[in-house]
Protein backbone atom coordinates (compact mmCIF):
# COMPACT_ATOMS: atom_id res chain seq x y z
CA UNK A 1 0.00 0.00 0.00
CA UNK A 2 2.73 2.48 0.97
CA UNK A 3 4.62 1.66 -2.22
CA UNK A 4 1.56 2.64 -4.25
CA UNK A 5 1.33 5.99 -2.48
CA UNK A 6 5.05 6.57 -3.00
CA UNK A 7 4.71 5.81 -6.70
CA UNK A 8 1.77 8.18 -6.92
CA UNK A 9 3.74 10.93 -5.20
CA UNK A 10 6.73 10.56 -7.52
CA UNK A 11 4.44 10.48 -10.54
CA UNK A 12 2.79 13.72 -9.46
CA UNK A 13 6.22 15.28 -8.90
CA UNK A 14 7.06 14.54 -12.53
CA UNK A 15 3.71 15.82 -13.75
CA UNK A 16 3.92 19.13 -11.93
CA UNK A 17 6.82 20.14 -14.16
CA UNK A 18 4.29 20.45 -17.00
CA UNK A 19 2.19 22.93 -15.04
CA UNK A 20 4.72 25.50 -13.88
CA UNK A 21 3.87 29.19 -13.88
CA UNK A 22 6.36 31.99 -14.32
CA UNK A 23 6.50 35.19 -12.30
CA UNK A 24 4.42 37.11 -14.84
CA UNK A 25 4.52 40.28 -12.74
CA UNK A 26 8.18 40.06 -11.82
CA UNK A 27 9.96 40.08 -15.16
CA UNK A 28 12.53 42.81 -15.65
CA UNK A 29 10.68 44.24 -18.67
CA UNK A 30 7.35 44.29 -16.88
CA UNK A 31 8.77 45.86 -13.73
CA UNK A 32 10.56 48.52 -15.75
CA UNK A 33 7.60 49.53 -17.88
CA UNK A 34 4.89 49.52 -15.18
CA UNK A 35 4.71 51.28 -11.85
CA UNK A 36 4.39 49.55 -8.51
CA UNK A 37 0.80 50.74 -8.00
CA UNK A 38 -0.34 48.96 -11.16
CA UNK A 39 1.40 45.75 -10.04
CA UNK A 40 -0.30 45.98 -6.65
CA UNK A 41 -3.69 46.50 -8.31
CA UNK A 42 -3.21 43.40 -10.48
CA UNK A 43 -2.27 41.33 -7.43
CA UNK A 44 -5.35 42.59 -5.60
CA UNK A 45 -7.59 41.79 -8.58
CA UNK A 46 -6.18 38.28 -8.69
CA UNK A 47 -6.84 37.85 -4.97
CA UNK A 48 -10.47 38.95 -5.44
CA UNK A 49 -10.86 36.48 -8.30
CA UNK A 50 -9.70 33.65 -6.05
CA UNK A 51 -12.22 34.70 -3.40
CA UNK A 52 -14.94 34.80 -6.04
CA UNK A 53 -14.08 31.28 -7.20
CA UNK A 54 -14.48 29.97 -3.65
CA UNK A 55 -17.81 31.76 -3.34
CA UNK A 56 -19.03 30.10 -6.53
CA UNK A 57 -17.95 26.59 -5.52
CA UNK A 58 -19.62 27.04 -2.15
CA UNK A 59 -22.78 28.33 -3.79
CA UNK A 60 -22.98 25.30 -6.10
CA UNK A 61 -21.87 22.97 -3.28
CA UNK A 62 -18.82 21.78 -5.18
CA UNK A 63 -15.49 20.58 -3.87
CA UNK A 64 -13.40 23.63 -2.96
CA UNK A 65 -10.30 21.83 -4.25
CA UNK A 66 -11.50 22.71 -7.76
CA UNK A 67 -10.47 26.30 -7.16
CA UNK A 68 -6.79 25.43 -6.85
CA UNK A 69 -6.96 23.56 -10.14
CA UNK A 70 -8.72 26.48 -11.81
CA UNK A 71 -6.29 29.10 -10.51
CA UNK A 72 -3.28 26.99 -11.47
CA UNK A 73 -4.56 26.79 -15.04
CA UNK A 74 -5.41 30.50 -14.96
CA UNK A 75 -1.90 31.50 -13.81
CA UNK A 76 -0.29 29.35 -16.49
CA UNK A 77 -2.44 30.98 -19.16
CA UNK A 78 -1.76 34.49 -17.92
CA UNK A 79 1.95 33.66 -17.78
CA UNK A 80 1.90 33.18 -21.55
CA UNK A 81 -0.26 36.20 -22.39
CA UNK A 82 0.99 39.61 -21.33
CA UNK A 83 -2.01 41.24 -23.04
CA UNK A 84 -4.33 39.44 -20.59
CA UNK A 85 -2.37 40.66 -17.57
CA UNK A 86 -2.88 44.31 -18.46
CA UNK A 87 -6.51 44.02 -19.59
CA UNK A 88 -8.79 43.92 -16.55
CA UNK A 89 -11.73 42.46 -18.47
CA UNK A 90 -9.66 39.71 -20.11
CA UNK A 91 -8.08 38.99 -16.75
CA UNK A 92 -11.51 38.51 -15.15
CA UNK A 93 -12.87 36.57 -18.09
CA UNK A 94 -9.92 34.15 -18.02
CA UNK A 95 -10.42 33.41 -14.33
CA UNK A 96 -14.17 32.87 -14.72
CA UNK A 97 -13.64 30.66 -17.74
CA UNK A 98 -10.96 28.61 -16.02
CA UNK A 99 -13.30 27.79 -13.15
CA UNK A 100 -16.12 26.98 -15.58
CA UNK A 101 -13.86 24.57 -17.50
CA UNK A 102 -12.59 22.83 -14.36
CA UNK A 103 -16.13 22.31 -13.07
CA UNK A 104 -17.20 20.94 -16.44
CA UNK A 105 -14.31 18.45 -16.43
CA UNK A 106 -14.17 17.40 -12.79
CA UNK A 107 -17.76 17.72 -11.60
CA UNK A 108 -19.91 16.98 -14.65
CA UNK A 109 -22.71 15.28 -12.72
CA UNK A 110 -23.01 18.19 -10.31
CA UNK A 111 -22.40 20.82 -12.94
CA UNK A 112 -25.16 23.39 -12.56
CA UNK A 113 -22.95 26.07 -14.04
CA UNK A 114 -23.65 26.69 -17.70
CA UNK A 115 -22.32 29.34 -20.04
CA UNK A 116 -25.46 31.34 -19.41
CA UNK A 117 -24.88 31.20 -15.65
CA UNK A 118 -21.34 32.54 -16.03
CA UNK A 119 -22.62 35.34 -18.23
CA UNK A 120 -25.31 36.25 -15.69
CA UNK A 121 -22.82 36.21 -12.81
CA UNK A 122 -20.72 38.71 -14.76
CA UNK A 123 -23.82 40.96 -14.99
CA UNK A 124 -23.80 40.15 -18.71
CA UNK A 125 -20.45 41.89 -19.12
CA UNK A 126 -19.25 38.79 -20.95
CA UNK A 127 -21.41 36.99 -23.50
CA UNK A 128 -21.66 33.22 -23.80
CA UNK A 129 -19.64 33.43 -27.03
CA UNK A 130 -16.86 35.39 -25.34
CA UNK A 131 -16.66 32.77 -22.59
CA UNK A 132 -16.64 29.89 -25.10
CA UNK A 133 -13.97 31.60 -27.19
CA UNK A 134 -11.82 32.23 -24.12
CA UNK A 135 -12.18 28.58 -23.11
CA UNK A 136 -10.86 27.42 -26.48
CA UNK A 137 -8.01 29.93 -26.29
CA UNK A 138 -7.01 28.72 -22.81
CA UNK A 139 -7.23 25.03 -23.71
CA UNK A 140 -5.02 25.51 -26.75
CA UNK A 141 -2.53 27.61 -24.81
CA UNK A 142 -2.34 24.87 -22.15
CA UNK A 143 -1.79 22.16 -24.74
CA UNK A 144 -4.68 20.28 -23.11
CA UNK A 145 -2.76 20.03 -19.83
CA UNK A 146 -5.75 20.84 -17.63
CA UNK A 147 -5.38 18.48 -14.67
CA UNK A 148 -2.47 19.70 -12.55
CA UNK A 149 -1.35 17.90 -9.40
CA UNK A 150 -2.32 20.45 -6.76
CA UNK A 151 -0.88 21.17 -3.34
CA UNK A 152 -3.87 19.53 -1.67
CA UNK A 153 -3.43 16.38 -3.76
CA UNK A 154 0.18 16.24 -2.57
CA UNK A 155 -0.95 16.84 1.01
CA UNK A 156 -3.43 13.97 0.88
CA UNK A 157 -0.92 11.63 -0.76
CA UNK A 158 1.76 12.41 1.84
CA UNK A 159 -0.73 11.92 4.67
CA UNK A 160 -1.64 8.50 3.27
CA UNK A 161 2.06 7.63 3.30
CA UNK A 162 2.43 8.77 6.91
CA UNK A 163 -0.63 6.81 8.02
CA UNK A 164 0.60 3.72 6.17
CA UNK A 165 3.93 4.07 7.95
CA UNK A 166 2.04 4.18 11.27
CA UNK A 167 3.78 7.38 12.36
CA UNK A 168 0.50 9.28 12.69
CA UNK A 169 -3.04 8.03 13.22
CA UNK A 170 -5.99 8.51 10.89
CA UNK A 171 -7.60 10.93 13.33
CA UNK A 172 -4.38 12.95 13.54
CA UNK A 173 -4.11 13.01 9.76
CA UNK A 174 -7.59 14.49 9.50
CA UNK A 175 -6.61 17.36 11.79
CA UNK A 176 -3.38 17.90 9.86
CA UNK A 177 -5.40 17.98 6.65
CA UNK A 178 -7.67 20.68 8.03
CA UNK A 179 -4.72 22.85 9.06
CA UNK A 180 -3.04 22.27 5.68
CA UNK A 181 -6.20 23.06 3.71
CA UNK A 182 -6.50 26.42 5.46
CA UNK A 183 -2.91 27.32 4.60
CA UNK A 184 -3.21 26.22 0.96
CA UNK A 185 -6.53 27.99 0.44
CA UNK A 186 -5.27 31.20 2.01
CA UNK A 187 -2.01 31.08 0.03
CA UNK A 188 -3.87 30.66 -3.27
CA UNK A 189 -4.92 34.31 -3.21
CA UNK A 190 -1.37 35.50 -2.54
CA UNK A 191 0.62 36.16 -5.71
CA UNK A 192 3.87 35.45 -3.83
CA UNK A 193 3.22 31.69 -4.04
CA UNK A 194 2.54 31.51 -7.79
CA UNK A 195 5.96 30.27 -8.81
CA UNK A 196 6.42 27.62 -6.12
CA UNK A 197 5.72 24.01 -7.01
CA UNK A 198 2.61 22.49 -5.39
CA UNK A 199 4.69 19.76 -3.75
CA UNK A 200 6.87 22.44 -2.16
CA UNK A 201 3.87 24.24 -0.70
CA UNK A 202 2.39 20.92 0.45
CA UNK A 203 5.48 19.92 2.43
CA UNK A 204 5.75 23.39 4.00
CA UNK A 205 2.05 23.32 4.94
CA UNK A 206 2.37 19.86 6.47
CA UNK A 207 5.43 20.85 8.48
CA UNK A 208 3.54 23.87 9.79
CA UNK A 209 0.50 21.74 10.58
CA UNK A 210 2.53 19.45 12.81
CA UNK A 211 3.77 22.49 14.71
CA UNK A 212 0.26 23.88 14.96
CA UNK A 213 -1.07 20.62 16.37
CA UNK A 214 1.43 20.82 19.20
CA UNK A 215 0.66 24.49 19.80
CA UNK A 216 -3.02 23.59 20.09
CA UNK A 217 -2.41 20.81 22.58
CA UNK A 218 -2.27 17.71 20.37
CA UNK A 219 0.41 15.18 21.11
CA UNK A 220 2.41 13.68 18.25
CA UNK A 221 4.58 10.92 19.61
CA UNK A 222 6.73 10.54 16.51
CA UNK A 223 7.02 14.12 15.31
CA UNK A 224 10.68 13.96 14.24
CA UNK A 225 10.25 10.68 12.28
CA UNK A 226 7.22 12.24 10.59
CA UNK A 227 9.23 15.26 9.49
CA UNK A 228 12.14 13.07 8.42
CA UNK A 229 9.87 10.93 6.25
CA UNK A 230 8.31 14.03 4.68
CA UNK A 231 11.65 15.57 3.80
CA UNK A 232 13.18 12.31 2.54
CA UNK A 233 10.22 11.57 0.28
CA UNK A 234 10.04 15.07 -1.16
CA UNK A 235 13.82 15.51 -1.41
CA UNK A 236 13.32 19.14 -0.45
CA UNK A 237 16.13 20.96 1.32
CA UNK A 238 14.23 22.10 4.39
CA UNK A 239 17.22 24.07 5.64
CA UNK A 240 17.26 26.25 2.54
CA UNK A 241 16.36 29.87 3.11
CA UNK A 242 13.67 29.77 0.43
CA UNK A 243 11.90 26.84 2.09
CA UNK A 244 11.96 28.52 5.49
CA UNK A 245 10.62 31.70 3.90
CA UNK A 246 7.73 29.85 2.26
CA UNK A 247 7.00 27.94 5.46
CA UNK A 248 6.88 31.20 7.44
CA UNK A 249 4.68 32.89 4.83
CA UNK A 250 2.21 29.98 4.96
CA UNK A 251 2.17 30.05 8.73
CA UNK A 252 1.45 33.77 8.66
CA UNK A 253 -1.58 33.23 6.41
CA UNK A 254 -2.93 30.82 9.00
CA UNK A 255 -2.16 33.12 11.93
CA UNK A 256 -3.60 36.21 10.25
CA UNK A 257 -6.84 34.40 9.55
CA UNK A 258 -7.38 33.93 13.30
CA UNK A 259 -8.45 30.34 12.72
CA UNK A 260 -10.40 28.42 15.37
CA UNK A 261 -8.69 25.22 16.44
CA UNK A 262 -9.58 22.26 14.30
CA UNK A 263 -10.35 20.12 17.34
CA UNK A 264 -13.08 22.57 18.31
CA UNK A 265 -14.80 21.99 14.98
CA UNK A 266 -17.81 19.69 14.91
CA UNK A 267 -16.11 17.33 12.50
CA UNK A 268 -12.90 16.97 10.54
CA UNK A 269 -12.96 16.34 6.81
CA UNK A 270 -11.82 12.85 5.72
CA UNK A 271 -8.74 12.49 3.57
CA UNK A 272 -10.77 12.23 0.40
CA UNK A 273 -13.28 14.95 1.20
CA UNK A 274 -13.52 18.69 1.37
CA UNK A 275 -14.84 21.35 3.67
CA UNK A 276 -18.49 20.89 4.55
CA UNK A 277 -20.77 22.45 1.93
CA UNK A 278 -23.03 25.38 2.54
CA UNK A 279 -26.52 24.68 3.84
CA UNK A 280 -27.98 26.81 1.05
CA UNK A 281 -28.40 24.95 -2.22
CA UNK A 282 -28.31 26.41 -5.69
CA UNK A 283 -31.88 25.30 -6.22
CA UNK A 284 -33.02 27.33 -3.21
CA UNK A 285 -31.42 30.57 -4.33
CA UNK A 286 -31.90 32.17 -7.75
CA UNK A 287 -28.78 32.50 -9.86
CA UNK A 288 -29.24 36.27 -9.91
CA UNK A 289 -28.33 36.28 -6.20
CA UNK A 290 -25.20 34.17 -6.63
CA UNK A 291 -21.70 35.64 -6.05
CA UNK A 292 -20.89 38.60 -8.26
CA UNK A 293 -17.91 40.18 -6.56
CA UNK A 294 -15.87 39.61 -9.72
CA UNK A 295 -17.45 42.61 -11.37
CA UNK A 296 -17.19 45.10 -8.54
Number of C-alpha atoms within 10 A of each C-alpha: 9 13 10 10 18 16 11 15 23 13 12 19 18 11 15 16 12 13 20 19 20 16 16 20 19 11 10 9 9 13 14 10 8 12 10 11 9 12 17 13 11 19 17 15 17 23 17 18 21 25 19 20 25 22 18 21 21 21 21 21 19 23 18 21 20 19 25 25 22 25 24 23 28 21 25 21 23 23 17 15 13 13 11 17 22 15 12 13 13 17 19 21 22 26 24 28 23 28 26 22 20 20 24 16 13 15 14 11 9 12 15 16 19 13 18 15 17 23 19 19 22 20 14 12 14 20 16 17 12 15 21 15 12 19 19 13 13 22 16 12 15 17 9 9 13 18 16 20 24 22 25 22 19 23 26 25 20 25 25 20 23 22 17 16 14 12 18 21 14 17 13 18 24 20 25 27 25 20 23 30 25 19 27 25 21 19 21 20 21 17 18 13 17 20 14 15 18 27 23 19 25 26 25 28 30 27 21 20 24 23 16 20 19 12 11 12 10 14 12 16 10 11 15 12 13 21 17 10 16 20 16 10 15 17 10 15 12 17 8 9 10 11 18 14 12 18 22 15 19 23 23 15 18 24 11 9 11 9 11 9 15 18 14 8 9 6 12 21 14 16 20 9 12 16 17 14 15 13 10 12 13 17 10 8 11 9 16 11 11 16 19 16 14 20 14 6
